């Protein structure tokens, strides 16, 4: 393990050489004092003091800003350090799923359960734990070893108790949404997602629901469930006989299924599935709650090369509740034919895969670690993995949401050269409705952290550490010779009262070599319209491709920083027709000729906009690629 070198003011993260599971998990390094960053960029210090979230809120009438965003926006030099510190915590603790949830809800202003393991149960309610076997299952149950039966019953008791807390979280939201006469989880979700899917609303009742969401209850219930689920995932099942096939129970919150070590096909509606091994097929909706009647759905799979194929159903979709899936080992496939895989909307979604070369493929957006009003977390501890999704995914934060994609050791691929969605890989945005129905909403926090390996990242716009309208995006890759592709507004970019930061710690990296040179623009450390975009590459011989208005641009009262600390680097500036004539490489610019802004009620402070380009060590070569007019 190689500690991050002492860099004034930044960061942040431990280098990942051996992976980061179990005893190999890095302890991380504490971020240095903010005063050091101010000394590195003294011109930034005066500029960032001009930013004030109150102006953004008043000017746009925005509701539901994260408390953490308010603090960071008012002193945005904290943001790169904050992102690194938070990523450090995720990396340090990601062998503990409940710790990941604790950190996520702490950012959302709703920590619950204290530090360390949450309490084991609410003893005063132990008499409420009731279940009965369905069919002729009692003899099958008795064939399990005593230690397995004891652990399963203890976990069921804890999970069902936590389910009551989850019910308290969903009850007021359910009462409000019941006025619409909706009777299933899919209709619930469509209704709840309306503010973020439609630019202009004609019915505004769902906008008030976020004010009814007590995230502390959700936080507490989520940690309790994750703790119990991880105990189940850690069971030693070697003594379970080959004759054990399955056992089913009925509880007041739904069905529980225990499956043996064979190759099973698992379908149906479950509140808890425990699979002891085998190459299994999970078909249809799984690990997705079904509203107020069953506010949680959990799966623990202890081994095998499994396929989770939801088809037109949902997979780890937490709408009004808690959905969790833990897979201990195997080369697994997670497939969904619709949006919302590993996604939370008024809930907690957690997919926690501990080992194997896995495929995560969702045909729609809002997936693979996405959240509105809650937390959506996809954590894959090790393996060469592939991630495919639509827009607003792979670490995406919407209003009052934290979305996280955390990947450990392995060489991974995110999307493909022919499939480049937007608002992915550490992205966040709010709802900007100043020009439509006037009901603007704050954004959330979107984070992607990849610990190591030679990775490939493909995206369109507003990705790879990008924030839009009162949202904050953060991206960190800690080790490896990586390849990045994006078209615009990405790689440490923010626009319209937002924050974005990108950090690659080490490796000989290639930026945007395969992006269309006729389209590339506004990339690699840019801030527009009272926003801060920050790009940092720590070390390595890197190659950068970019267009106009890129690499450290302060645009329209924004602040953009590009900083390459070490290595022999090359820069290719594609001077195409997009933002033609605009500067790059550390410039401060105003409006594009011929454009304008709406009326501003508040004075724009002088000195607010600033663009910085720094390449500190090594040989630097710059090439300009001109296109015929």
C-alpha positions as CSV (number, residue, x, y, z in Angstrom):
1,X,0.0,0.0,0.0
2,X,1.4,3.3,-1.0
3,X,0.3,6.5,0.8
4,X,-0.6,9.5,-1.1
5,X,2.3,12.0,-1.2
6,X,2.2,15.1,0.9
7,X,0.5,17.6,-1.4
8,X,-0.3,21.0,0.0
9,X,-4.0,21.4,0.4
10,X,-5.2,18.3,-1.4
11,X,-5.6,15.1,-0.8
12,X,-6.7,12.8,0.2
13,X,-6.7,9.2,-0.8
14,X,-4.5,6.1,-0.3
15,X,-3.1,4.5,-3.4
16,X,-4.6,1.1,-4.1
17,X,-2.0,-1.4,-5.1
18,X,-3.1,-4.6,-3.5
19,X,-6.9,-4.1,-3.6
20,X,-9.0,-3.0,-0.6
21,X,-11.0,-5.8,0.9
22,X,-10.7,-7.2,4.4
23,X,-7.2,-6.7,5.9
24,X,-6.0,-5.2,2.7
25,X,-8.3,-2.2,3.1
26,X,-6.3,1.0,3.2
27,X,-6.5,3.2,6.2
28,X,-6.4,6.3,4.0
29,X,-4.7,9.6,4.8
30,X,-6.2,12.6,6.4
31,X,-6.7,15.6,4.1
32,X,-4.4,18.5,4.8
33,X,-5.4,21.8,6.2
34,X,-7.5,24.0,3.9
35,X,-5.1,26.9,4.4
36,X,-2.5,24.9,2.4
37,X,-4.9,24.8,-0.6
38,X,-5.4,28.5,-0.2
39,X,-1.7,29.1,-0.3
40,X,-1.4,27.0,-3.5
41,X,-4.0,29.1,-5.2
42,X,-4.1,32.5,-3.5
43,X,-6.1,34.0,-6.4
44,X,-8.8,31.4,-5.8
45,X,-9.3,32.4,-2.2
46,X,-10.6,35.9,-3.0
47,X,-12.8,34.6,-5.8
48,X,-14.6,31.8,-3.9
49,X,-15.6,34.2,-1.1
50,X,-18.0,35.8,-3.6
51,X,-20.2,32.7,-3.8
52,X,-23.3,32.5,-1.6
53,X,-26.0,29.8,-1.8
54,X,-28.7,32.3,-0.6
55,X,-28.4,34.2,-3.9
56,X,-29.1,30.9,-5.8
57,X,-32.0,30.0,-3.6
58,X,-33.7,33.3,-3.7
59,X,-33.0,33.9,-7.4
60,X,-34.5,30.5,-8.4
61,X,-36.9,29.8,-5.6
62,X,-35.2,26.5,-5.0
63,X,-36.3,24.1,-2.2
64,X,-34.6,21.2,-0.5
65,X,-31.0,22.0,-0.8
66,X,-28.7,19.6,1.1
67,X,-27.3,21.3,4.3
68,X,-23.9,20.0,3.3
69,X,-24.2,21.7,-0.1
70,X,-25.0,25.0,1.5
71,X,-21.8,24.8,3.6
72,X,-19.6,23.7,0.7
73,X,-21.0,26.2,-1.8
74,X,-20.3,29.1,0.5
75,X,-16.7,28.0,0.7
76,X,-16.1,25.9,-2.4
77,X,-12.4,25.5,-1.9
78,X,-13.5,22.9,0.7
79,X,-15.2,20.8,-2.0
80,X,-12.3,18.9,-3.5
81,X,-11.0,18.2,0.1
82,X,-14.5,17.2,1.3
83,X,-14.9,14.8,-1.7
84,X,-11.6,13.2,-1.0
85,X,-12.2,12.9,2.7
86,X,-15.6,11.3,2.1
87,X,-14.1,9.0,-0.6
88,X,-11.4,8.0,2.0
89,X,-14.1,6.9,4.4
90,X,-15.9,4.9,1.8
91,X,-12.7,3.1,0.8
92,X,-11.6,2.5,4.3
93,X,-14.9,1.1,5.5
94,X,-16.4,-0.6,2.5
95,X,-15.9,-4.1,3.9
96,X,-18.7,-3.0,6.3
97,X,-21.9,-2.2,4.4
98,X,-23.5,-0.5,7.4
99,X,-20.6,1.9,7.6
100,X,-21.1,2.9,3.9
101,X,-24.7,3.7,4.8
102,X,-23.7,5.6,7.9
103,X,-21.3,7.9,5.8
104,X,-24.0,8.4,3.1
105,X,-26.7,9.5,5.5
106,X,-24.2,11.6,7.4
107,X,-23.8,13.7,4.2
108,X,-27.6,13.8,3.9
109,X,-27.8,15.3,7.4
110,X,-29.5,12.2,8.8
111,X,-27.0,10.0,10.7
112,X,-28.6,7.5,13.0
113,X,-27.4,4.5,15.0
114,X,-24.2,6.1,16.2
115,X,-20.7,5.1,15.2
116,X,-19.8,1.4,15.1
117,X,-22.2,-1.5,14.9
118,X,-25.9,-0.5,15.3
119,X,-27.8,-2.0,18.2
120,X,-28.7,-5.7,17.7
121,X,-32.5,-5.2,18.1
122,X,-35.3,-3.6,20.0
123,X,-35.8,-6.0,22.9
124,X,-39.0,-4.6,24.1
125,X,-40.7,-5.8,20.9
126,X,-39.4,-9.3,20.9
127,X,-42.8,-10.8,21.5
128,X,-44.0,-9.4,18.1
129,X,-41.8,-11.8,16.2
130,X,-44.0,-14.4,14.7
131,X,-43.7,-16.7,11.7
132,X,-45.1,-20.0,10.4
133,X,-43.9,-22.5,7.8
134,X,-45.7,-22.8,4.5
135,X,-46.4,-26.2,3.1
136,X,-44.5,-29.2,4.7
137,X,-41.3,-27.2,5.5
138,X,-40.8,-27.8,9.2
139,X,-38.9,-31.0,8.7
140,X,-36.7,-29.4,6.1
141,X,-36.0,-26.5,8.5
142,X,-35.0,-29.0,11.3
143,X,-32.4,-30.5,8.9
144,X,-30.4,-27.3,9.0
145,X,-27.5,-27.2,11.5
146,X,-28.5,-25.6,14.8
147,X,-26.0,-22.7,14.4
148,X,-27.5,-21.8,11.0
149,X,-31.1,-21.9,12.3
150,X,-30.1,-19.7,15.3
151,X,-28.4,-17.1,13.1
152,X,-31.2,-17.0,10.6
153,X,-33.9,-16.5,13.3
154,X,-31.8,-13.8,15.0
155,X,-31.4,-12.0,11.7
156,X,-35.1,-12.4,10.8
157,X,-36.0,-10.9,14.1
158,X,-33.7,-7.9,13.7
159,X,-34.8,-7.4,10.1
160,X,-38.5,-7.5,10.9
161,X,-38.0,-5.1,13.8
162,X,-36.1,-2.7,11.5
163,X,-39.1,-3.1,9.1
164,X,-41.4,-1.5,11.6
165,X,-39.1,1.6,11.6
166,X,-39.1,1.6,7.8
167,X,-42.9,1.5,7.9
168,X,-42.8,4.6,10.0
169,X,-40.7,6.3,7.4
170,X,-43.0,5.3,4.5
171,X,-46.4,5.9,6.3
172,X,-46.8,9.7,5.9
173,X,-45.6,9.5,2.3
174,X,-47.9,6.6,1.6
175,X,-50.9,8.5,3.1
176,X,-50.2,11.5,0.8
177,X,-49.7,9.5,-2.3
178,X,-52.7,7.3,-1.6
179,X,-54.8,10.3,-2.5
180,X,-53.9,9.5,-6.1
181,X,-55.4,6.1,-6.0
182,X,-52.2,4.2,-7.0
183,X,-52.1,0.5,-6.0
184,X,-48.7,-0.8,-6.9
185,X,-45.0,0.0,-6.6
186,X,-44.5,0.8,-10.3
187,X,-47.2,3.5,-10.2
188,X,-45.8,4.8,-6.9
189,X,-42.4,5.2,-8.5
190,X,-43.7,6.9,-11.6
191,X,-45.6,9.4,-9.5
192,X,-42.8,10.1,-7.1
193,X,-40.3,10.6,-10.0
194,X,-42.5,13.1,-11.8
195,X,-40.7,16.3,-10.6
196,X,-37.4,15.0,-12.0
197,X,-38.7,13.5,-15.3
198,X,-40.9,16.4,-16.4
199,X,-39.6,19.9,-17.1
200,X,-43.1,21.3,-16.5
201,X,-45.7,20.0,-14.1
202,X,-49.4,20.7,-14.0
203,X,-50.0,19.0,-10.7
204,X,-47.7,19.8,-7.8
205,X,-48.7,17.6,-4.9
206,X,-45.6,15.4,-5.1
207,X,-43.3,18.3,-4.6
208,X,-44.3,18.5,-0.9
209,X,-43.5,14.8,-0.2
210,X,-39.8,15.5,0.3
211,X,-40.7,17.6,3.3
212,X,-42.5,14.6,4.8
213,X,-39.5,12.3,4.5
214,X,-37.8,11.7,7.9
215,X,-34.4,10.5,6.6
216,X,-33.2,9.7,10.1
217,X,-35.8,6.9,10.4
218,X,-34.7,5.6,7.0
219,X,-31.1,5.8,8.0
220,X,-31.6,3.9,11.2
221,X,-33.7,1.1,9.6
222,X,-31.2,0.8,6.7
223,X,-28.2,0.3,9.0
224,X,-30.1,-2.3,11.1
225,X,-31.0,-4.3,8.0
226,X,-27.5,-4.1,6.5
227,X,-26.0,-5.3,9.7
228,X,-28.2,-8.3,9.8
229,X,-27.9,-9.1,6.1
230,X,-24.1,-9.0,6.3
231,X,-24.3,-11.5,9.2
232,X,-26.3,-13.8,7.0
233,X,-23.8,-13.3,4.1
234,X,-21.0,-14.4,6.4
235,X,-22.5,-17.8,7.4
236,X,-20.5,-20.9,7.1
237,X,-22.7,-23.3,5.2
238,X,-20.3,-26.2,4.6
239,X,-22.2,-28.4,7.1
240,X,-25.5,-28.0,5.2
241,X,-26.3,-31.3,3.6
242,X,-26.8,-31.7,-0.1
243,X,-30.4,-32.9,0.6
244,X,-31.5,-29.5,1.8
245,X,-33.5,-27.9,-1.0
246,X,-35.6,-25.1,0.3
247,X,-37.7,-23.9,3.2
248,X,-40.4,-21.2,3.2
249,X,-41.9,-19.1,6.0
250,X,-44.6,-16.5,6.2
251,X,-44.2,-13.4,8.4
252,X,-46.4,-10.4,9.0
253,X,-44.3,-8.5,6.5
254,X,-44.0,-11.1,3.8
255,X,-42.5,-14.4,2.7
256,X,-39.0,-15.6,3.7
257,X,-37.3,-18.2,1.5
258,X,-34.2,-20.2,2.3
259,X,-32.7,-22.1,-0.7
260,X,-30.0,-24.7,-0.7
261,X,-26.7,-25.1,-2.4
262,X,-28.1,-26.3,-5.7
263,X,-28.8,-24.4,-8.9
264,X,-32.1,-22.7,-8.1
265,X,-34.6,-20.6,-10.1
266,X,-36.0,-18.1,-7.7
267,X,-39.1,-16.0,-8.6
268,X,-41.9,-14.4,-6.8
269,X,-42.5,-11.8,-4.1
270,X,-40.2,-12.1,-1.0
271,X,-39.3,-9.9,1.9
272,X,-36.1,-12.0,2.5
273,X,-34.3,-14.5,0.4
274,X,-31.3,-16.5,1.7
275,X,-29.5,-18.7,-0.9
276,X,-26.8,-20.9,0.5
277,X,-24.9,-21.4,-2.9
278,X,-25.2,-22.7,-6.4
279,X,-25.4,-21.1,-9.9
280,X,-28.8,-19.5,-9.5
281,X,-31.3,-17.6,-11.6
282,X,-33.3,-14.8,-10.0
283,X,-36.1,-13.9,-12.4
284,X,-38.4,-10.9,-12.2
285,X,-38.6,-8.2,-9.5
286,X,-36.1,-8.9,-6.7
287,X,-34.8,-7.0,-3.7
288,X,-37.3,-4.2,-4.4
289,X,-40.0,-3.2,-1.8
290,X,-43.6,-3.0,-2.8
291,X,-44.8,0.1,-1.0
292,X,-46.2,0.6,2.5
293,X,-47.4,-2.9,2.9
294,X,-43.9,-4.4,2.5
295,X,-41.4,-1.6,3.0
296,X,-38.3,-3.8,2.5
297,X,-37.0,-6.6,0.3
298,X,-33.6,-8.3,0.9
299,X,-31.5,-10.9,-0.7
300,X,-28.3,-12.7,0.6
301,X,-26.6,-15.1,-1.8
302,X,-23.7,-16.9,-0.4
303,X,-21.9,-18.1,-3.6
304,X,-22.1,-19.3,-7.2
305,X,-22.2,-17.7,-10.6
306,X,-25.6,-16.1,-10.4
307,X,-27.8,-14.3,-12.9
308,X,-30.2,-11.7,-11.6
309,X,-32.5,-10.9,-14.5
310,X,-35.4,-8.7,-13.6
311,X,-36.7,-8.5,-17.2
312,X,-39.4,-5.8,-17.1
313,X,-39.4,-5.9,-13.3
314,X,-37.2,-4.1,-10.9
315,X,-33.8,-5.1,-9.4
316,X,-32.7,-3.4,-6.1
317,X,-35.2,-0.6,-6.7
318,X,-36.0,1.1,-3.4
319,X,-39.2,3.1,-3.9
320,X,-40.8,4.0,-0.6
321,X,-38.6,1.5,1.4
322,X,-35.4,-0.4,1.5
323,X,-34.0,-2.8,-1.1
324,X,-30.7,-4.7,-0.5
325,X,-28.8,-7.4,-2.3
326,X,-25.6,-9.0,-1.0
327,X,-23.7,-11.5,-3.2
328,X,-20.7,-13.1,-1.5
329,X,-18.8,-14.7,-4.5
330,X,-19.0,-15.8,-8.1
331,X,-19.0,-14.2,-11.6
332,X,-22.5,-12.7,-11.6
333,X,-24.7,-10.9,-14.0
334,X,-27.2,-8.2,-12.9
335,X,-29.6,-7.4,-15.7
336,X,-32.6,-5.2,-16.0
337,X,-34.8,-4.3,-19.0
338,X,-36.0,-1.0,-17.5
339,X,-34.7,1.9,-15.5
340,X,-34.1,2.0,-11.8
341,X,-31.6,-0.8,-11.1
342,X,-29.9,0.0,-7.8
343,X,-31.9,3.1,-7.4
344,X,-33.6,4.8,-4.5
345,X,-36.6,7.1,-4.5
346,X,-37.7,7.8,-1.0
347,X,-35.7,4.9,0.2
348,X,-32.3,3.0,0.4
349,X,-31.0,0.8,-2.4
350,X,-27.8,-1.2,-1.7
351,X,-26.2,-3.8,-4.0
352,X,-23.0,-5.2,-2.3
353,X,-21.0,-7.7,-4.4
354,X,-17.9,-9.0,-2.6
355,X,-16.1,-11.0,-5.3
356,X,-16.0,-12.0,-9.0
357,X,-15.9,-10.5,-12.5
358,X,-19.4,-9.1,-12.8
359,X,-21.7,-7.5,-15.4
360,X,-24.1,-4.7,-14.4
361,X,-26.4,-3.9,-17.3
362,X,-29.5,-1.7,-17.1
363,X,-31.4,-0.7,-20.3
364,X,-32.6,2.5,-18.6
365,X,-31.4,5.4,-16.5
366,X,-31.5,6.3,-12.8
367,X,-29.5,3.2,-12.0
368,X,-26.3,1.7,-10.7
369,X,-26.1,3.9,-7.6
370,X,-28.7,6.6,-8.1
371,X,-30.9,8.4,-5.5
372,X,-33.6,10.9,-5.0
373,X,-34.6,11.5,-1.3
374,X,-32.4,8.7,0.1
375,X,-29.3,6.7,-0.7
376,X,-28.5,4.5,-3.7
377,X,-25.2,2.5,-3.3
378,X,-23.5,0.0,-5.6
379,X,-20.3,-1.5,-4.1
380,X,-18.3,-4.1,-5.9
381,X,-15.2,-5.1,-3.9
382,X,-13.1,-6.9,-6.4
383,X,-13.0,-8.3,-10.0
384,X,-12.9,-7.0,-13.5
385,X,-16.3,-5.6,-13.9
386,X,-18.4,-4.0,-16.6
387,X,-21.1,-1.3,-16.1
388,X,-23.7,-0.4,-18.6
389,X,-26.6,2.0,-18.0
390,X,-28.6,5.0,-19.3
391,X,-28.4,8.6,-18.1
392,X,-28.4,9.7,-14.5
393,X,-26.5,6.6,-13.3
394,X,-23.2,5.2,-11.9
395,X,-23.0,7.5,-8.9
396,X,-25.8,10.0,-9.5
397,X,-27.5,12.3,-6.9
398,X,-30.8,13.9,-7.4
399,X,-32.8,16.1,-4.9
400,X,-32.0,15.1,-1.3
401,X,-30.2,12.0,-2.6
402,X,-26.7,10.5,-2.5
403,X,-25.7,8.1,-5.2
404,X,-22.5,6.1,-5.0
405,X,-20.7,3.6,-7.2
406,X,-17.7,2.2,-5.3
407,X,-15.5,-0.3,-7.1
408,X,-12.4,-2.0,-5.6
409,X,-9.6,-3.9,-7.2
410,X,-9.9,-4.8,-10.9
411,X,-9.7,-3.4,-14.4
412,X,-13.2,-2.2,-15.1
413,X,-15.2,-0.8,-18.1
414,X,-17.9,1.8,-17.7
415,X,-20.2,2.0,-20.8
416,X,-18.6,1.7,-24.2
417,X,-17.3,3.8,-27.1
418,X,-20.7,3.5,-28.8
419,X,-22.8,4.0,-25.7
420,X,-22.0,7.2,-23.8
421,X,-24.8,8.3,-21.5
422,X,-24.9,11.6,-19.7
423,X,-25.0,12.6,-16.0
424,X,-23.0,9.5,-15.0
425,X,-19.9,8.6,-13.1
426,X,-20.1,11.0,-10.2
427,X,-22.8,13.5,-11.3
428,X,-25.6,15.4,-9.7
429,X,-28.2,17.9,-10.6
430,X,-31.3,19.6,-9.2
431,X,-34.5,20.6,-10.9
432,X,-34.1,24.0,-12.6
433,X,-37.7,25.3,-13.2
434,X,-37.2,29.0,-13.3
435,X,-38.2,29.1,-17.0
436,X,-41.1,26.6,-16.6
437,X,-43.3,26.0,-13.6
438,X,-41.1,27.8,-11.1
439,X,-40.7,24.9,-8.7
440,X,-37.0,24.5,-8.6
441,X,-35.4,21.8,-6.4
442,X,-31.9,21.4,-5.1
443,X,-29.7,18.6,-6.3
444,X,-27.9,15.9,-4.4
445,X,-24.4,14.4,-4.3
446,X,-23.2,11.9,-6.9
447,X,-19.9,10.0,-6.3
448,X,-17.8,7.4,-8.2
449,X,-14.7,5.9,-6.6
450,X,-12.6,3.3,-8.3
451,X,-9.7,1.9,-6.3
452,X,-7.5,0.4,-8.9
453,X,-6.9,-1.2,-12.2
454,X,-6.6,-0.1,-15.8
455,X,-10.1,1.2,-16.3
456,X,-12.1,2.7,-19.2
457,X,-14.7,5.4,-18.7
458,X,-17.1,6.4,-21.4
459,X,-19.7,9.2,-21.0
460,X,-21.5,12.0,-22.9
461,X,-22.0,15.3,-21.0
462,X,-22.1,16.3,-17.4
463,X,-20.2,13.3,-16.2
464,X,-17.0,12.2,-14.4
465,X,-17.2,14.6,-11.5
466,X,-19.9,17.1,-12.8
467,X,-22.5,19.2,-11.0
468,X,-25.5,21.0,-12.5
469,X,-27.9,23.4,-10.7
470,X,-27.3,23.1,-7.0
471,X,-25.8,19.6,-7.2
472,X,-22.3,18.3,-6.5
473,X,-20.5,15.6,-8.5
474,X,-17.3,13.9,-7.4
475,X,-15.0,11.4,-9.2
476,X,-11.9,9.6,-8.0
477,X,-9.7,6.9,-9.6
478,X,-6.9,5.9,-7.3
479,X,-4.5,3.8,-9.5
480,X,-3.9,2.5,-12.9
481,X,-3.4,3.5,-16.5
482,X,-6.9,4.7,-17.3
483,X,-8.8,5.8,-20.4
484,X,-11.4,8.5,-20.2
485,X,-13.9,9.6,-22.8
486,X,-16.4,12.4,-22.6
487,X,-17.8,14.9,-25.0
488,X,-18.6,18.0,-22.9
489,X,-19.2,19.5,-19.5
490,X,-17.3,16.7,-17.8
491,X,-14.2,15.8,-15.9
492,X,-14.4,18.3,-13.1
493,X,-17.1,20.6,-14.5
494,X,-20.0,22.5,-12.9
495,X,-22.7,24.8,-14.2
496,X,-25.4,27.0,-12.7
497,X,-24.7,27.2,-8.9
498,X,-23.1,23.8,-8.7
499,X,-19.9,22.0,-7.7
500,X,-17.8,19.4,-9.6
501,X,-14.5,17.8,-8.9
502,X,-12.4,15.1,-10.6
503,X,-9.3,13.4,-9.2
504,X,-7.0,10.7,-10.8
505,X,-4.3,9.8,-8.4
506,X,-1.7,8.0,-10.5
507,X,-1.1,6.3,-13.8
508,X,-0.3,7.1,-17.4
509,X,-3.8,8.2,-18.4
510,X,-5.4,9.1,-21.7
511,X,-8.1,11.7,-21.8
512,X,-10.6,11.9,-24.6
513,X,-8.4,10.4,-27.3
514,X,-11.5,8.6,-28.8
515,X,-13.9,11.5,-28.4
516,X,-15.1,13.1,-31.7
517,X,-12.7,16.1,-32.2
518,X,-15.5,18.0,-34.0
519,X,-17.8,17.9,-30.9
520,X,-15.5,18.1,-27.8
521,X,-15.8,21.2,-25.7
522,X,-16.1,22.6,-22.2
523,X,-14.1,19.9,-20.4
524,X,-11.3,19.2,-17.9
525,X,-11.9,21.7,-15.1
526,X,-14.5,24.3,-15.8
527,X,-17.0,26.3,-13.9
528,X,-19.9,28.3,-15.4
529,X,-22.4,30.7,-13.8
530,X,-21.4,30.8,-10.2
531,X,-20.0,27.3,-10.1
532,X,-16.7,25.7,-9.3
533,X,-15.2,22.9,-11.4
534,X,-11.9,21.4,-10.2
535,X,-9.7,18.9,-12.1
536,X,-6.6,17.2,-10.6
537,X,-4.3,14.5,-12.0
538,X,-1.7,13.5,-9.4
539,X,1.1,11.8,-11.4
540,X,1.9,10.0,-14.6
541,X,2.7,10.7,-18.2
542,X,-0.7,11.8,-19.5
543,X,-2.3,12.7,-22.8
544,X,-5.1,15.3,-22.9
545,X,-7.5,16.0,-25.8
546,X,-9.9,18.9,-25.4
547,X,-11.8,21.5,-27.4
548,X,-12.5,25.2,-26.9
549,X,-13.4,26.6,-23.5
550,X,-11.6,23.8,-21.7
551,X,-8.8,23.0,-19.2
552,X,-9.2,25.5,-16.5
553,X,-11.9,27.9,-17.6
554,X,-13.8,30.4,-15.5
555,X,-16.9,31.0,-17.5
556,X,-19.7,33.5,-16.9
557,X,-18.8,34.2,-13.2
558,X,-17.6,30.7,-12.7
559,X,-14.3,29.2,-11.4
560,X,-12.4,26.5,-13.2
561,X,-9.2,24.8,-12.2
562,X,-7.0,22.4,-14.1
563,X,-4.0,21.0,-12.2
564,X,-1.6,18.3,-13.4
565,X,1.0,17.8,-10.7
566,X,3.6,15.5,-12.2
567,X,4.7,13.7,-15.4
568,X,5.6,14.3,-19.0
569,X,2.3,15.3,-20.5
570,X,0.9,16.2,-24.0
571,X,-2.0,18.5,-24.8
572,X,-4.0,18.5,-28.1
573,X,-6.4,21.4,-28.5
574,X,-9.0,20.6,-31.1
575,X,-10.1,24.1,-32.3
576,X,-13.4,23.1,-33.7
577,X,-16.6,25.1,-34.4
578,X,-18.1,24.4,-31.0
579,X,-17.7,27.6,-29.0
580,X,-15.5,28.7,-31.8
581,X,-13.0,31.4,-30.9
582,X,-13.2,30.7,-27.2
583,X,-10.1,30.4,-25.2
584,X,-8.7,27.3,-23.3
585,X,-5.9,26.5,-20.9
586,X,-6.5,28.7,-17.9
587,X,-8.6,31.6,-19.1
588,X,-11.4,33.7,-17.7
589,X,-14.2,34.5,-20.2
590,X,-17.5,36.1,-20.3
591,X,-20.6,35.5,-22.4
592,X,-20.4,34.1,-25.9
593,X,-21.0,36.9,-28.3
594,X,-24.7,37.1,-29.2
595,X,-26.0,35.5,-26.0
596,X,-27.4,37.1,-22.9
597,X,-28.7,36.3,-19.4
598,X,-32.0,37.1,-17.8
599,X,-32.4,39.9,-15.3
600,X,-30.3,39.7,-12.2
601,X,-31.6,41.2,-8.9
602,X,-28.3,41.0,-7.2
603,X,-24.9,42.6,-8.1
604,X,-22.3,40.3,-9.5
605,X,-19.2,40.7,-7.3
606,X,-16.1,41.7,-9.1
607,X,-13.4,39.1,-9.3
608,X,-15.8,36.2,-9.0
609,X,-14.8,34.4,-12.2
610,X,-11.4,32.8,-12.6
611,X,-9.7,30.2,-14.8
612,X,-6.5,28.4,-13.7
613,X,-4.3,26.0,-15.7
614,X,-1.3,24.4,-13.9
615,X,1.2,21.7,-15.1
616,X,3.8,21.6,-12.3
617,X,6.4,19.0,-13.2
618,X,7.8,17.3,-16.3
619,X,7.9,18.1,-20.0
620,X,4.8,19.7,-21.5
621,X,3.9,19.5,-25.2
622,X,1.0,21.4,-26.7
623,X,-0.5,20.8,-30.2
624,X,-3.3,22.8,-31.8
625,X,-5.5,20.9,-34.2
626,X,-7.3,23.5,-36.5
627,X,-10.3,22.7,-38.6
628,X,-11.3,24.4,-41.8
629,X,-14.1,26.9,-41.5
